[in-house]
């Protein structure tokens, strides 16, 4: 198989070729590794390669899984692959080798995916861009001077550049949907409780974070959710069991939908004209397909949400470093993590338990009016992001904020709690770019970014669709309909075309 042929297929298509003995898994792995070799120096999407392990797995029996023989990449966060490094984007974990597979990786492997390596991520997945001090900047295949988004930015760039047809990611505030938008590909964040977190985790980020994949096609995403979904032993809760396989939903009709539409930033302050244009374009597609669209307002107190989300993150980062202490059998040092991570952890340790619990309750209360909105609509349409992919470094704190955050470790507890306002300000700046995604991590609803629009600079601008709790089925039906109306699978960045020639 050559690169031109490889680029013609999604993951299900490649697996069908393997099943029909038209191609071998080894051929697919060799083509994918060749693309990584050619493209990764410019993108830094893949930060750890597993060439020998992938070739050995390819030479073994391909198995009978839905993705048997398909090249795949794992985000270097959360997903443990036994015997391979896992850095979580941090120098703190340099040299750490995963002792076991996490359950979701076990399921990826059982589905037949051949893991070629690990993809770039910011430290502990804490930012919606991929500029890890340890792993380096991940670069966008549509314009390497611009962000891939995050925190699954390496996976977004790898799929966007067609190194592989799909790659894993996680989403705690938009970290699947954001890079999908930036890289011109598809991603669906599943309903809370749909994906296993074991064997050594329960809730992740108070239930806000969940793993899944970034893909070229809707059907690959649906088939993956079938393959890896469902609770594992000891899970704190599970999403309702679907009526039928999600892959079957892709070929079913939606019926006439009532789609709520808003471009008003839920957490930020302004939105770029390109992102509004993307929503207006999607709205016209929906109406032409026979759906009803209505303007809606999403009820959320952005100031309170910002504060409570920041408190949650501070507590979770403090817990991340405590987890690291247990895993590494030593206390993490200040110079082993980035200054923002350390500042968040210091505040998290200083927060009274009651403040953390109250913020968790307030976030849950914020879900109630959103739930009532979805009693009046089937689906919500918003921009995925408030602006196109930005130039690298644009969201890094200015030097005076960086100096303050660096010094926070020396403050006493009382002053630390007063200093949380500085963290809220930094978070507010980030929410200005991602004002539409984090709310639905807190509500636990399924949400997807769909690549329907490119701006005048040739940059992809995703739109977000949000479904009712546990109704991924309807989102997949709608996504498949839009994919048929406005196909995107073969829209490839110039640098990533098989011949590597612009134009």
Steps between C-alpha positions, in 0.01 A plus 500: 500500500627849417419831668239602244307180568547532876349849499191372319375299798380565851569251781200280423598500132857394580374224728276371222802478269684297765201276555470438124877434476547785255769646724694381803520676837876527449449694177269743678741544788791563265307766306387671821851495647631644175255789526600560861865500395430758229249727674584489868818711490284795393209426734633332817171314528658167600728517805574130553526239227432129537613383157631159604199416718262613225675290236503197729128541567435543129685177420287307747143392427289811431212365707133563437447843654326776308835679451721193452828612344431876510783741600415703810660751737446549874497836673785512752260569786280260702539208256753255645649245256688234697876521458497840328569851638217729611605860570168683536682782322726558801870459576382374839419165335822474299605135505172370642383180330137394515477171693162402352250595233218725609161352418436731208836404344415133551182564301679692225738208460216246509330690217810430287664843508877487450656767720789677326587743778392781730381850411581842638309655789544797734603421856220300669266614221455835671486732198295516179819537298802272465813683618654265755841609630605134508354365176517818293240676287263296282439673167192526283523327158286776344752762619792384716530850652161448665363294785366148473276571797514278804530319703481221240694717257749236391218262412317777315807581292571131435149436368481838326823421313379145430786324676227271632124491442428543870672560832399507864436804714327620810260787564471683833406843365495447126825311444363276225275759336756784506774318301237350270394854412857626460610209279192454281389161631216348704471427871218411735524531877283219637251516785643489851548139608509361145875421496688290761753673726649196676671325641660773712267799446138574576377846413742721309467873575181445700350315204571781252771312308451201272704320233412422139649558152561758231413361156472577131147363473186478706472124464850444643402700808176306543669162457765598756236593754346155449841339547618682812177612666337350808590505865779289647500331844476747786402798285334776706211517253417414140309660215175333390555207264424606140201356318717377212865525392607857428638390164146401402383855577718643224269354234176602675306819431466778754144601430426872509696656785449815702849647523578780742762742371720748683827677434493691829809398701391308808821562692695757299433848366529510121500275196687531169298568186633179341350291781165675465515440125565130561186473714290696250623269224413190707160648575428537130602138442265386777207701369559377144490145640156569650591569862353783707746745653422739784709759680560412865685633802704254704444585868832514686662741746841533335669666800383232743579219254852634446563516875362155573676335206830655609453374856432152362813512283717619791383211714545249221854617421593474867365144490696431179824578681396284795433217254844558349654477847341157545597374155857629509557434872639849551378857542482702176736796489407851390744483207340182365173667395405818320443814706125507432463137609689569821292813573174310448616218725609737777161671499328162484679386815407824678130487411274396789312178428172685542589749226584218260176315584293819467645572157418146392140546616475835323623348175236231531234764566611679183391192304133532596397793278698351210302180540177698486613666176539155342137424580416751225755399233648179361851630433698818565726659234785734600848585377756255636741786572480879518781555249700318232823320598736762645875546466711302747553679830198728470331360813809474716474731806688830471832527682363672812233233547759229441723653769211519745394140439859384536523673839175360634665195652653722770172661610320409821163328477293812568673702231480204265124490525485871423734438207250266338369811326814498286426144397140596421630781278730262312212252463272778376748578223491135396120483523491791255630252240303196619171650624279225354651165598563472880137536605411167341780321680331608821149403384640171367311530170639364173641768271684491169706728279420463131737636227262677264674833440841641399570874516663725242847410629430132443469424873236253621223637724295231673144531624376330815181299536383402849248224567285400791658288771579148370377584148816449298279307259327813372829688471649222289196496272522877455877494447466231234234707323726806501797291387298390198385855422843661549768226481830575672686167504714580197575860595870468582759767589743566214801385702330169575405396148651177382744672266586766758452770236307820564204590286 
